[in-house]
Amino acid sequence: MPMIADTAELAAFCQRLSSAPYVTVDTEFMREKTYYPQLCLVQLAGPDEARAVDPLAPGMDLSPLFDLLANPNVLKVFHAARQDVEIFLHLSGAVPIPLFDTQVAAMVCGFGDSVGYETLASQLAKARIDKSMRFTDWSLRPLTEKQIQYALADVTHLRVAYEKLVRKMEKNGRIGWLVDEMAELACPDTYRTDPENAWKRLKPRSSSPKFLAVLKELAAWREREAQERDIPRQRMLRDETLMEIAAHHPASVDELARTRGMGKGMVEGRMGTAILEAVKRGLALPEDQIPKPPDRVELPRGLGPVVDLLKVLLKMKCDAEGVASKLVANSADIEAIAADDNANVQALQGWRRDLFGADALALKHGRLGLGFCTDGRRLRLAPLEPVEPVEPQCTPAMADMD
């Protein structure tokens, strides 16, 4: 079928899909030269029909598509949804809801961390994905039939993958495991960048209050300017240059000109003036508005082996249950559990606690032990009687050292 390049045809197609229980959705976009992704193609498929939509067609109005994406009775199925959802939020002002991400569902079903679409299509839909069009410039017209068929494969095989994943999760009783992840994907704040917090994307090389204050103002200026001009933030000013300016906080054009990466035209023009004003604002920030570097969590002495054991337990449990460990706990969570039984981490809540958290605490406190099965290959958990810690005895040699 040719691409939909007419608003009336799009409206008719979306009307047909509005009675479907779900639609699979994918996009092709370009972002190399812009701050916001530039939508070049939309692929949609219901259970029985799939079409590509040309958002660049003259006179095309995507309102029927946005209405479909906002329809609460139709589930929107994506794979690795974040970038697609960000595009629709930017264009329509709303996140497609309800939504389902097959990449997250695959993690619940034992396909590993962040499984790619090609792997999922191959294993669940028995489809072979042609990768030859991966680096196509989707903004160029006309698109070839091969390009369109390549793009449609991203939603046609997704139908089979989605249905099989749902059946597997229903059988395992794991549909509820997706709730937190889908709620995060459906929250508009997940995709919005507040210029005042743009400095957090960087890796500050200093914890000096003056450096952080200037860096905050410079990063906020760059973010606002990049958004307004719709160009990538790195093309506005590279991170390294931003931090160099923050480190030396120049007060004049001549001082700014000494910064590596700043051309004469940039320094003497409007951009140079804006940078110097941002530096000034940073130096004048009240103390209570100066950013604080992230706290470094120092593990109490002696907890290293506990962390190592908990990591082994996490891998063991996730392998046994067929769920990606990334979905259950990360290194920071494990360190927090090692240090505090009541740590505020997801791994100690809900299904994650049932799967891992409760046993992690039991292992930590000596109520469970890890050992090998008789085959010497597999690990197993065994209940233990708690043993009181034994204080080291002071030998004469140790006494001499006091």
C-alpha positions as CSV (number, residue, x, y, z in Angstrom):
1,M,0.0,0.0,0.0
2,P,1.3,3.5,-0.7
3,M,1.9,6.0,2.1
4,I,-1.0,7.9,3.5
5,A,-0.3,11.5,2.3
6,D,-3.7,13.0,2.7
7,T,-5.5,14.2,5.8
8,A,-8.9,12.7,4.8
9,E,-7.3,9.3,4.1
10,L,-5.5,9.5,7.5
11,A,-8.7,10.3,9.2
12,A,-10.5,7.3,7.6
13,F,-7.6,5.0,8.6
14,C,-7.5,6.2,12.2
15,Q,-11.3,5.8,12.4
16,R,-10.9,2.1,11.4
17,L,-8.2,1.6,14.0
18,S,-10.2,3.3,16.7
19,S,-12.2,0.1,17.2
20,A,-9.1,-2.1,17.5
21,P,-8.0,-3.3,20.9
22,Y,-4.5,-2.2,20.2
23,V,-2.3,-0.5,17.6
24,T,1.4,-0.9,17.1
25,V,3.2,2.3,16.5
26,D,6.7,3.3,15.3
27,T,8.3,6.4,13.9
28,E,11.2,7.4,11.7
29,F,12.8,10.7,12.5
30,M,15.9,12.8,12.1
31,R,17.7,14.6,14.9
32,E,21.3,15.4,13.9
33,K,20.7,19.0,13.1
34,T,17.8,19.9,15.5
35,Y,17.1,20.0,19.2
36,Y,13.7,18.4,18.8
37,P,13.3,15.2,16.8
38,Q,11.9,15.9,13.3
39,L,9.2,13.4,12.5
40,C,9.6,12.0,9.0
41,L,7.3,8.9,9.0
42,V,4.7,7.2,11.2
43,Q,4.0,3.5,11.0
44,L,0.7,2.2,12.4
45,A,-0.8,-1.3,12.5
46,G,-4.0,-2.7,13.9
47,P,-4.6,-6.5,14.1
48,D,-5.5,-6.6,10.4
49,E,-4.1,-3.5,8.7
50,A,-0.8,-1.6,8.5
51,R,0.0,1.7,6.8
52,A,2.8,4.3,6.8
53,V,1.8,7.9,7.2
54,D,3.8,10.8,5.6
55,P,3.8,13.7,8.0
56,L,5.8,15.8,5.5
57,A,3.2,15.6,2.8
58,P,1.9,19.1,1.8
59,G,-1.2,20.1,3.8
60,M,-1.0,17.0,6.0
61,D,-2.8,17.5,9.4
62,L,-1.9,14.9,11.9
63,S,-4.9,15.7,14.2
64,P,-6.7,12.3,13.4
65,L,-3.5,10.5,14.5
66,F,-3.2,12.5,17.7
67,D,-6.9,11.7,18.5
68,L,-6.2,8.0,18.0
69,L,-3.1,8.1,20.2
70,A,-5.2,9.8,22.9
71,N,-8.1,7.3,22.6
72,P,-8.3,5.6,26.1
73,N,-9.9,2.5,24.6
74,V,-7.0,1.6,22.2
75,L,-3.7,0.4,23.7
76,K,-0.7,1.9,21.9
77,V,2.1,-0.7,21.6
78,F,5.7,0.6,21.1
79,H,9.1,-1.0,21.2
80,A,11.6,1.1,23.2
81,A,9.0,3.8,23.4
82,R,10.8,6.8,24.9
83,Q,11.9,8.6,21.7
84,D,8.6,7.9,19.9
85,V,6.6,9.2,22.9
86,E,8.8,12.3,23.2
87,I,8.0,13.1,19.5
88,F,4.3,12.9,20.0
89,L,4.4,14.8,23.2
90,H,6.3,17.6,21.5
91,L,3.9,17.7,18.5
92,S,0.5,17.2,20.2
93,G,1.2,18.2,23.8
94,A,0.1,14.8,25.1
95,V,1.6,11.4,25.8
96,P,-0.1,8.5,23.9
97,I,-2.1,6.6,26.5
98,P,-2.6,3.8,27.4
99,L,0.7,2.5,26.2
100,F,2.7,-0.7,26.3
101,D,6.4,-1.1,25.7
102,T,7.5,-4.5,24.4
103,Q,11.1,-3.9,25.4
104,V,10.1,-3.6,29.0
105,A,7.8,-6.6,28.7
106,A,10.6,-8.6,27.2
107,M,12.7,-7.8,30.2
108,V,10.0,-9.3,32.4
109,C,9.8,-12.4,30.2
110,G,13.5,-13.3,30.3
111,F,14.9,-11.7,27.1
112,G,17.6,-9.8,28.9
113,D,18.3,-6.1,29.4
114,S,17.1,-3.7,26.7
115,V,16.5,-6.3,24.1
116,G,16.5,-5.0,20.5
117,Y,13.6,-5.2,18.1
118,E,15.4,-7.5,15.7
119,T,16.0,-10.0,18.4
120,L,12.4,-9.9,19.5
121,A,11.0,-10.2,16.0
122,S,13.3,-13.1,15.3
123,Q,12.6,-15.1,18.4
124,L,8.8,-14.4,18.7
125,A,7.6,-13.6,15.2
126,K,10.2,-15.8,13.4
127,A,10.9,-12.8,11.2
128,R,14.2,-11.7,9.6
129,I,14.6,-7.9,9.7
130,D,16.3,-6.3,6.8
131,K,18.9,-3.9,8.3
132,S,20.0,-2.3,5.0
133,M,17.8,0.8,5.5
134,R,18.9,1.6,9.0
135,F,20.7,4.7,8.1
136,T,18.2,6.1,5.6
137,D,17.6,9.8,5.4
138,W,13.9,9.6,6.1
139,S,13.4,13.3,5.3
140,L,14.1,12.8,1.6
141,R,11.2,12.3,-0.8
142,P,10.1,10.3,-2.6
143,L,10.6,7.2,-0.4
144,T,11.1,3.9,-2.2
145,E,8.8,0.9,-1.9
146,K,11.7,-0.9,-0.2
147,Q,12.1,1.9,2.4
148,I,8.3,1.8,3.2
149,Q,8.3,-1.9,3.5
150,Y,11.3,-1.8,5.8
151,A,9.5,0.8,8.0
152,L,6.3,-1.2,8.1
153,A,8.2,-4.3,9.3
154,D,8.7,-2.4,12.6
155,V,5.0,-2.5,13.3
156,T,3.8,-5.7,11.6
157,H,6.0,-8.1,13.4
158,L,5.5,-6.1,16.6
159,R,1.9,-7.4,16.6
160,V,3.0,-11.0,17.0
161,A,5.7,-10.1,19.6
162,Y,3.1,-8.1,21.6
163,E,0.5,-10.9,21.6
164,K,3.0,-13.6,22.6
165,L,4.5,-11.4,25.4
166,V,1.1,-10.7,26.8
167,R,0.1,-14.4,26.8
168,K,3.4,-15.3,28.5
169,M,2.9,-12.6,31.2
170,E,-0.7,-13.7,31.8
171,K,0.4,-17.3,32.2
172,N,3.2,-16.2,34.6
173,G,1.0,-13.7,36.5
174,R,3.4,-10.9,35.6
175,I,1.2,-8.3,33.9
176,G,1.2,-6.3,37.1
177,W,5.0,-6.1,37.0
178,L,4.8,-3.5,34.2
179,V,2.7,-1.0,36.1
180,D,5.5,1.2,37.5
181,E,7.5,1.2,34.2
182,M,4.4,2.1,32.1
183,A,3.5,4.9,34.6
184,E,6.9,6.4,34.1
185,L,6.7,6.2,30.3
186,A,3.2,7.8,30.4
187,C,4.3,10.8,32.6
188,P,5.0,13.9,30.6
189,D,7.7,15.0,33.1
190,T,9.8,12.1,31.9
191,Y,10.5,13.8,28.6
192,R,10.7,17.5,29.6
193,T,14.0,19.2,30.2
194,D,13.9,22.1,32.6
195,P,16.7,24.5,31.6
196,E,17.3,25.2,35.3
197,N,18.3,21.5,35.8
198,A,20.3,21.2,32.5
199,W,23.6,21.2,34.5
200,K,22.7,17.8,35.9
201,R,23.2,16.3,32.5
202,L,26.8,17.2,32.7
203,K,29.7,15.6,34.6
204,P,31.1,18.5,36.6
205,R,34.8,18.3,37.1
206,S,34.8,20.4,40.3
207,S,32.6,20.7,43.4
208,S,33.5,24.3,43.9
209,P,30.3,26.3,44.7
210,K,31.5,29.1,42.3
211,F,32.1,26.7,39.5
212,L,28.7,24.9,40.0
213,A,26.8,28.2,40.2
214,V,28.3,29.5,36.9
215,L,27.9,26.1,35.3
216,K,24.2,26.1,36.3
217,E,23.5,29.4,34.6
218,L,25.5,28.6,31.5
219,A,23.8,25.3,31.0
220,A,20.4,26.9,31.5
221,W,21.2,29.6,29.0
222,R,22.4,27.0,26.4
223,E,19.3,24.8,26.9
224,R,16.9,27.7,26.4
225,E,18.8,29.0,23.4
226,A,19.0,25.5,21.9
227,Q,15.2,25.0,22.4
228,E,14.4,28.4,20.9
229,R,16.6,28.0,17.9
230,D,15.9,24.2,17.6
231,I,19.5,23.2,17.2
232,P,21.4,20.5,19.2
233,R,22.8,21.8,22.5
234,Q,26.3,20.6,21.5
235,R,26.2,22.7,18.4
236,M,25.4,25.7,20.5
237,L,28.4,25.1,22.8
238,R,30.2,21.9,23.6
239,D,30.1,20.6,27.1
240,E,33.9,20.9,27.4
241,T,33.8,24.6,26.5
242,L,30.9,25.2,28.9
243,M,32.9,23.7,31.8
244,E,36.0,25.6,30.8
245,I,34.1,28.9,31.0
246,A,32.6,27.9,34.3
247,A,36.1,27.1,35.7
248,H,37.6,30.5,34.7
249,H,34.3,32.6,34.8
250,P,35.6,35.3,32.4
251,A,34.4,38.9,33.0
252,S,35.3,40.4,29.6
253,V,35.3,39.7,25.9
254,D,39.1,39.5,26.0
255,E,39.0,36.9,28.8
256,L,36.3,34.9,27.1
257,A,38.3,34.9,23.9
258,R,41.0,32.9,25.6
259,T,38.7,30.0,26.1
260,R,39.5,27.0,23.9
261,G,36.7,26.4,21.4
262,M,35.4,30.0,21.3
263,G,35.8,31.6,17.9
264,K,36.3,35.4,17.5
265,G,32.9,35.8,15.9
266,M,31.2,34.0,18.8
267,V,33.0,36.0,21.4
268,E,32.3,39.4,19.9
269,G,28.7,38.8,18.9
270,R,25.4,38.4,20.7
271,M,26.4,34.9,21.9
272,G,29.5,36.2,23.7
273,T,27.4,38.9,25.4
274,A,24.9,36.2,26.5
275,I,27.6,34.0,27.9
276,L,29.2,36.8,29.9
277,E,25.8,37.7,31.3
278,A,25.2,34.1,32.3
279,V,28.6,34.0,34.1
280,K,27.6,37.2,35.9
281,R,24.3,35.7,37.0
282,G,26.1,32.6,38.3
283,L,28.6,34.6,40.3
284,A,25.6,36.5,41.9
285,L,23.6,33.4,42.8
286,P,22.4,33.4,46.4
287,E,23.9,30.6,48.4
288,D,20.7,28.7,48.8
289,Q,20.4,28.5,44.9
290,I,23.9,27.2,44.2
291,P,23.7,23.6,43.1
292,K,25.0,20.9,45.4
293,P,27.1,18.1,43.9
294,P,25.4,14.7,44.2
295,D,26.2,13.1,47.5
296,R,28.7,10.3,47.2
297,V,27.4,7.3,49.0
298,E,30.2,5.8,51.0
299,L,29.6,2.2,52.1
300,P,30.3,1.5,55.8
301,R,33.5,-0.3,56.2
302,G,33.3,-4.1,55.7
303,L,30.1,-4.1,53.6
304,G,32.0,-4.8,50.3
305,P,31.6,-8.6,50.6
306,V,27.9,-8.1,51.5
307,V,27.3,-6.2,48.3
308,D,29.2,-8.8,46.3
309,L,27.0,-11.6,47.8
310,L,23.8,-9.6,47.1
311,K,24.8,-9.2,43.4
312,V,25.3,-13.0,43.1
313,L,21.9,-13.5,44.7
314,L,20.3,-11.0,42.3
315,K,21.8,-12.8,39.2
316,M,20.8,-16.2,40.6
317,K,17.2,-15.2,41.3
318,C,16.7,-13.3,38.0
319,D,18.2,-16.2,36.0
320,A,15.9,-18.7,37.8
321,E,12.8,-16.5,37.3
322,G,13.6,-15.4,33.7
323,V,13.6,-11.7,34.3
324,A,16.2,-9.0,33.5
325,S,18.2,-8.1,36.6
326,K,18.2,-4.4,35.4
327,L,14.4,-4.4,36.0
328,V,14.8,-5.6,39.6
329,A,17.7,-3.7,41.1
330,N,20.8,-1.8,40.1
331,S,24.2,-1.5,41.9
332,A,23.0,1.6,43.8
333,D,20.0,-0.3,45.1
334,I,22.1,-3.2,46.2
335,E,24.5,-0.9,48.0
336,A,21.6,0.8,49.7
337,I,20.2,-2.5,50.9
338,A,23.6,-3.6,52.2
339,A,23.7,-0.4,54.3
340,D,20.1,-0.1,55.4
341,D,17.3,-2.7,55.8
342,N,14.7,0.0,55.2
343,A,16.4,1.6,52.2
344,N,13.9,3.5,50.0
345,V,14.5,1.5,46.8
346,Q,12.1,-0.3,44.5
347,A,13.9,-3.6,45.2
348,L,12.4,-3.7,48.7
349,Q,8.9,-3.0,47.4
350,G,6.1,-5.0,45.7
351,W,6.9,-7.8,43.4
352,R,10.6,-6.9,43.5
353,R,10.7,-7.6,47.2
354,D,9.0,-10.9,46.7
355,L,11.4,-11.9,44.0
356,F,14.6,-10.6,45.5
357,G,14.4,-8.0,48.3
358,A,13.2,-10.3,51.1
359,D,15.8,-12.9,50.4
360,A,18.4,-10.2,50.1
361,L,17.7,-9.1,53.7
362,A,17.6,-12.7,54.9
363,L,21.0,-13.4,53.2
364,K,22.4,-10.2,54.7
365,H,21.4,-11.2,58.2
366,G,22.5,-14.8,58.0
367,R,19.1,-16.4,57.8
368,L,19.9,-17.8,54.3
369,G,23.0,-19.2,52.8
370,L,24.3,-19.5,49.3
371,G,25.9,-22.8,48.2
372,F,26.4,-25.1,45.2
373,C,24.1,-27.9,44.3
374,T,25.6,-31.4,44.3
375,D,26.4,-31.0,40.6
376,G,28.8,-28.3,41.5
377,R,27.4,-26.0,38.8
378,R,24.2,-24.4,40.1
379,L,23.7,-22.2,43.1
380,R,21.0,-22.8,45.7
381,L,19.7,-21.0,48.8
382,A,19.4,-22.8,52.1
383,P,17.9,-21.6,55.4
384,L,20.5,-21.1,58.2
385,E,20.4,-20.7,61.9
386,P,21.6,-17.1,62.6
387,V,25.1,-17.0,64.1
388,E,26.1,-14.2,66.4
389,P,29.2,-12.4,65.2
390,V,32.4,-13.3,67.0
391,E,34.7,-10.4,68.1
392,P,38.3,-10.9,67.1
393,Q,40.5,-12.1,70.0
394,C,43.3,-9.8,71.1
395,T,46.6,-11.8,70.8
396,P,49.8,-10.7,72.5
397,A,51.1,-9.5,69.1
398,M,48.1,-7.3,68.7
399,A,48.4,-6.0,72.2
400,D,51.9,-5.0,71.5
401,M,50.7,-2.8,68.7
402,D,48.4,-0.8,70.9
